[in-house]
Amino acid sequence: MTSTPLPLLGPDETPKAAICHPDQMGRTALEHVIVANGFDVMVEAEHAPGLLQALQFASVHLVVVENALSGTLGMDIIGDLVKRESQTQVVLVTNDISLRDEALGKGAWAIAPRGDAAAMERILGEILHYLRTGERRGGGDRRSGAERRETQDWSKVTSERRSGSDRRRAERRDD
């Protein structure tokens, strides 16, 4: 049984989330960050079978899953989550950043380093933006190095830098 697909969110709608973490304190910490960033947590599970079973009866926009689950890895269920809920965004929480490419290849939105609330908040903000607009900001709105150089306004560069002086030493640099 697959739940009904979710449309884009309206401006007053609150997206729904699910958390899968083997530790109650971990689930609580994730819930606080997720709720503080505009989501309602509808499902909490401590292992993969419980999460997959609960998602048969609840449609969510976001699933945050810890990689180190009891009996399996969060990485191993990403494909199942994406297959069941094609419009659900999955975030894998792990300390092993080398899993990034594999997780993205399986359909995850991103991986979040365990305990890095700032990274999780950035990821949740990107997902919320996507759910409201349908546009993915992917990795932020940063310009590439070439773009930055092309648009550099050299009149804004400080006189200290133009003069070659070093403020740490009162002498002139010989670059």
C-alpha positions as CSV (number, residue, x, y, z in Angstrom):
1,M,0.0,0.0,0.0
2,T,1.4,3.4,-1.0
3,S,0.1,6.6,0.4
4,T,-1.2,9.5,-1.8
5,P,1.5,11.7,-3.5
6,L,1.8,15.2,-2.0
7,P,1.4,18.3,-4.1
8,L,3.5,21.5,-3.7
9,L,2.8,23.3,-0.5
10,G,0.7,26.3,-0.2
11,P,2.0,29.4,1.7
12,D,0.1,28.5,4.9
13,E,0.7,24.7,4.8
14,T,3.1,23.0,7.1
15,P,5.2,20.2,5.7
16,K,5.2,16.8,7.4
17,A,8.3,14.9,8.5
18,A,9.3,11.5,9.8
19,I,12.4,10.6,11.9
20,C,14.1,7.3,12.1
21,H,16.8,7.2,14.8
22,P,17.7,4.3,17.2
23,D,18.0,6.5,20.3
24,Q,15.2,8.5,21.9
25,M,17.5,11.4,22.7
26,G,18.6,11.5,19.1
27,R,15.0,11.5,17.9
28,T,14.2,14.3,20.3
29,A,17.2,16.4,19.2
30,L,16.3,15.9,15.5
31,E,12.6,16.7,16.2
32,H,13.6,20.0,17.9
33,V,15.6,21.1,14.8
34,I,13.0,19.9,12.3
35,V,10.1,21.6,14.1
36,A,12.1,24.8,14.6
37,N,12.6,24.9,10.8
38,G,8.9,24.8,9.9
39,F,8.0,21.0,9.7
40,D,5.6,19.0,11.8
41,V,6.9,15.6,12.9
42,M,4.2,13.0,12.2
43,V,6.2,9.7,12.5
44,E,9.0,8.7,14.8
45,A,10.6,5.2,14.6
46,E,13.7,3.6,16.1
47,H,14.3,1.1,13.3
48,A,13.7,0.7,9.6
49,P,10.8,-1.8,9.6
50,G,8.9,0.5,12.0
51,L,9.5,3.5,9.8
52,L,8.5,1.7,6.6
53,Q,5.4,0.3,8.3
54,A,4.3,3.7,9.6
55,L,4.8,5.3,6.2
56,Q,2.2,3.0,4.7
57,F,-0.4,5.0,6.5
58,A,1.2,8.5,6.5
59,S,2.4,10.8,3.7
60,V,5.3,12.9,4.7
61,H,7.4,15.5,2.8
62,L,10.7,14.7,4.6
63,V,12.3,11.6,6.1
64,V,15.4,12.1,8.3
65,V,17.1,8.8,8.9
66,E,20.2,8.0,10.9
67,N,22.6,5.8,9.1
68,A,23.5,3.7,12.2
69,L,20.2,1.9,12.8
70,S,19.6,-1.3,14.7
71,G,19.8,-4.2,12.3
72,T,20.4,-2.2,9.1
73,L,22.0,1.0,7.8
74,G,19.9,4.0,6.9
75,M,21.8,4.0,3.6
76,D,20.1,0.7,2.8
77,I,16.6,2.0,3.1
78,I,17.0,5.2,1.0
79,G,16.0,3.4,-2.2
80,D,12.9,1.9,-0.5
81,L,11.8,5.3,0.9
82,V,12.2,7.0,-2.5
83,K,10.4,4.2,-4.3
84,R,7.5,4.3,-1.9
85,E,7.3,8.1,-1.6
86,S,8.6,9.6,-4.8
87,Q,7.9,13.2,-3.6
88,T,9.4,12.6,-0.1
89,Q,12.9,14.1,0.4
90,V,15.3,11.9,2.4
91,V,18.2,13.2,4.5
92,L,20.7,10.7,5.8
93,V,22.4,11.6,9.1
94,T,25.9,10.2,9.4
95,N,29.5,11.1,10.3
96,D,30.8,9.3,7.2
97,I,30.9,12.1,4.6
98,S,32.3,9.6,2.1
99,L,28.8,8.1,1.8
100,R,27.5,11.3,0.1
101,D,27.7,10.2,-3.5
102,E,26.2,6.8,-2.8
103,A,23.3,8.4,-0.8
104,L,22.6,10.9,-3.5
105,G,22.8,8.1,-6.1
106,K,20.1,6.2,-4.2
107,G,17.8,9.3,-4.2
108,A,18.6,11.1,-1.0
109,W,18.3,14.9,-1.0
110,A,21.5,15.3,1.1
111,I,23.5,13.9,4.0
112,A,23.8,15.8,7.2
113,P,26.8,15.4,9.5
114,R,25.6,14.0,12.9
115,G,25.3,16.7,15.5
116,D,25.8,19.6,13.0
117,A,22.6,21.7,13.6
118,A,23.7,24.5,11.3
119,A,24.1,22.0,8.3
120,M,20.7,20.4,9.1
121,E,19.1,23.8,9.3
122,R,20.6,24.8,5.9
123,I,19.3,21.5,4.4
124,L,15.9,21.9,5.9
125,G,15.7,25.4,4.5
126,E,16.6,24.1,1.0
127,I,13.9,21.4,1.2
128,L,11.3,23.9,2.5
129,H,12.1,26.2,-0.4
130,Y,11.8,23.3,-2.9
131,L,8.4,22.2,-1.4
132,R,7.0,25.7,-1.7
133,T,8.4,26.6,-5.1
134,G,9.4,23.4,-6.9
135,E,12.9,24.9,-7.4
136,R,16.0,23.3,-6.0
137,R,18.6,25.6,-4.8
138,G,21.1,22.8,-4.4
139,G,24.2,23.7,-2.4
140,G,23.2,27.3,-1.9
141,D,23.1,30.3,-4.2
142,R,26.8,30.9,-4.3
143,R,28.6,32.2,-7.4
144,S,31.5,30.3,-8.9
145,G,35.0,31.8,-8.6
146,A,35.0,33.1,-12.2
147,E,31.7,34.8,-11.6
148,R,33.0,36.5,-8.5
149,R,36.0,37.8,-10.3
150,E,34.0,39.1,-13.2
151,T,31.7,41.1,-10.9
152,Q,34.4,42.3,-8.4
153,D,34.0,46.1,-7.8
154,W,37.6,47.1,-7.2
155,S,36.6,50.5,-5.8
156,K,35.2,48.6,-2.8
157,V,38.6,47.1,-2.0
158,T,40.1,48.7,1.1
159,S,42.8,51.2,0.8
160,E,44.9,49.1,3.1
161,R,44.9,46.3,0.6
162,R,45.5,48.5,-2.4
163,S,48.4,50.3,-0.6
164,G,50.2,47.0,0.2
165,S,50.4,47.9,3.9
166,D,50.0,45.2,6.6
167,R,47.9,46.4,9.5
168,R,49.5,43.8,11.8
169,R,52.9,45.5,11.2
170,A,53.1,49.2,10.6
171,E,55.5,48.7,7.7
172,R,55.0,48.4,4.0
173,R,54.8,44.9,2.4
174,D,57.2,43.9,-0.3
175,D,55.0,41.5,-2.4
